[in-house]
Amino acid sequence: MNNWSTHSCAPASLRHSAEADIAPVNAVDKLTVIDANLGELSRFHEAHGFYVHGVGLEAAVLPIGWQDRAIRVQNDNTNGNIGWCVEVHDLAASKLVAFRPKDLDFVRTLIVEQLVTPRKLMLRMSQLPAHERLPNQLHTRMREWVGGIVRDLGRGT
């Protein structure tokens, strides 16, 4: 299985979004500052071709235990600061909860590029907590959608 964390960037098929979400866990009061300085139509956006959107953790429904699987990022590019990235299967499960066309395209690409395995994605989906945004029929729809992608690709889970 490929892992873009060992490379300089994600596959081209995953790099078409101009938005990067960031959840400042220890500085929730900075959400508006992030949007003002790094957000859409900011100087940062104009200079770099992408923008940063500050969001609270409550914006996502993530599988139970996601914090233990989060990936630590700390290097010269972070000036020694530590960032935590949601593990790709946890992220994919969360995106399926939203079930928007752009999220489905993203998860399909993750499966096509073999950055997530359908079996592990199904496991993460089963670890999603009870939530008002996750009724039983959506759980069923998510499982059927992943199964359909696997069938379309001619792969087993």
C-alpha positions in Angstrom: 0.0 0.0 0.0 1.3 3.5 -0.8 1.8 6.0 1.9 2.3 9.6 0.9 3.5 10.6 4.3 6.9 9.3 3.3 6.9 11.4 0.1 7.0 15.1 -0.5 3.3 15.3 -1.5 0.1 13.4 -2.1 -0.7 11.9 -5.6 -1.9 14.6 -8.1 -5.4 13.1 -8.0 -5.7 14.3 -4.4 -4.1 17.7 -4.8 -6.9 19.6 -6.6 -8.5 21.1 -3.5 -7.5 24.7 -2.6 -8.7 24.3 1.0 -6.8 22.8 3.9 -8.7 22.5 7.2 -6.9 23.0 10.5 -8.3 22.5 14.0 -6.2 24.5 16.6 -7.0 22.2 19.5 -5.1 24.3 22.0 -6.1 27.6 20.6 -9.7 27.4 19.6 -10.0 31.2 20.1 -7.7 31.6 17.0 -10.2 30.3 14.4 -11.1 33.8 13.2 -7.4 34.8 13.2 -6.6 31.8 11.0 -9.4 32.5 8.6 -8.5 36.2 8.4 -4.8 35.6 7.8 -4.7 32.3 5.9 -8.3 32.0 4.7 -9.9 32.2 1.3 -9.0 35.4 -0.6 -6.3 36.3 1.9 -2.8 37.4 0.9 -1.6 33.9 1.9 -4.2 32.4 -0.6 -3.1 34.7 -3.4 0.6 33.9 -2.7 0.4 30.2 -2.3 -2.6 29.1 -4.3 -4.4 27.5 -1.4 -6.0 28.6 1.8 -6.5 27.4 5.3 -9.8 27.1 7.0 -10.0 27.1 10.8 -12.5 24.6 12.1 -13.4 23.2 15.5 -13.0 19.5 16.2 -16.8 19.2 16.6 -17.0 19.8 12.8 -16.0 16.2 12.2 -17.4 12.9 13.3 -14.3 10.7 13.8 -14.0 7.0 14.7 -13.5 6.2 18.4 -9.7 6.1 19.2 -8.7 8.4 16.3 -6.4 10.4 18.7 -4.3 7.3 19.3 -3.8 6.8 15.6 -3.1 10.5 14.7 0.2 11.1 13.0 2.7 13.5 14.5 4.2 16.0 12.1 7.3 17.9 13.3 10.2 18.9 11.1 12.1 21.9 9.8 9.0 23.0 7.8 7.0 23.3 11.1 9.8 25.3 12.8 9.9 22.5 15.4 6.1 22.9 16.2 4.0 19.8 16.4 1.0 19.2 14.3 -1.2 16.1 14.3 -2.8 14.7 11.2 -5.8 12.4 11.2 -4.9 8.9 10.1 -6.1 8.4 6.5 -8.7 5.6 7.3 -10.1 7.8 10.1 -10.3 10.7 7.8 -12.0 8.7 5.1 -14.6 7.4 7.5 -15.3 11.0 8.7 -15.6 12.2 5.1 -18.2 9.5 4.4 -20.3 10.8 7.3 -20.5 14.1 5.4 -21.4 12.1 2.2 -21.0 15.2 0.0 -20.0 14.6 -3.6 -16.6 16.2 -3.0 -16.0 13.9 0.0 -17.1 10.8 -1.9 -14.7 11.7 -4.7 -11.9 12.1 -2.2 -12.6 8.7 -0.5 -13.0 7.0 -3.9 -9.6 8.4 -4.9 -8.0 7.2 -1.6 -9.3 3.7 -2.5 -8.3 3.8 -6.1 -4.8 5.0 -5.2 -4.6 2.2 -2.5 -4.0 4.7 0.3 -6.8 3.1 2.2 -7.9 -0.5 2.3 -11.6 -1.1 2.1 -11.4 -3.6 5.0 -9.8 -1.1 7.3 -12.1 1.6 6.2 -15.1 -0.6 7.0 -13.5 -1.2 10.5 -13.2 2.5 11.0 -16.8 3.1 9.9 -17.9 0.6 12.6 -15.9 2.6 15.2 -17.8 5.8 14.4 -19.7 7.0 17.5 -23.4 7.5 17.8 -24.1 11.0 16.5 -27.1 13.0 15.2 -25.3 13.3 11.9 -25.0 9.5 11.6 -28.4 7.9 11.4 -28.5 4.1 10.8 -29.6 4.5 7.2 -26.4 6.6 6.5 -24.3 3.9 8.1 -25.9 1.4 5.7 -25.5 3.7 2.8 -21.8 4.2 3.5 -21.1 0.5 3.7 -23.0 -0.1 0.4 -21.1 2.8 -1.2 -17.7 1.4 -0.2 -18.8 -2.1 -1.4 -19.9 -0.6 -4.7 -16.5 1.0 -5.2 -14.7 -2.3 -4.4 -17.0 -4.1 -6.9 -16.4 -1.4 -9.6 -12.6 -1.8 -9.1 -12.8 -5.5 -9.1 -11.1 -5.8 -5.7 -11.8 -7.7 -2.6 -12.1 -6.0 0.7 
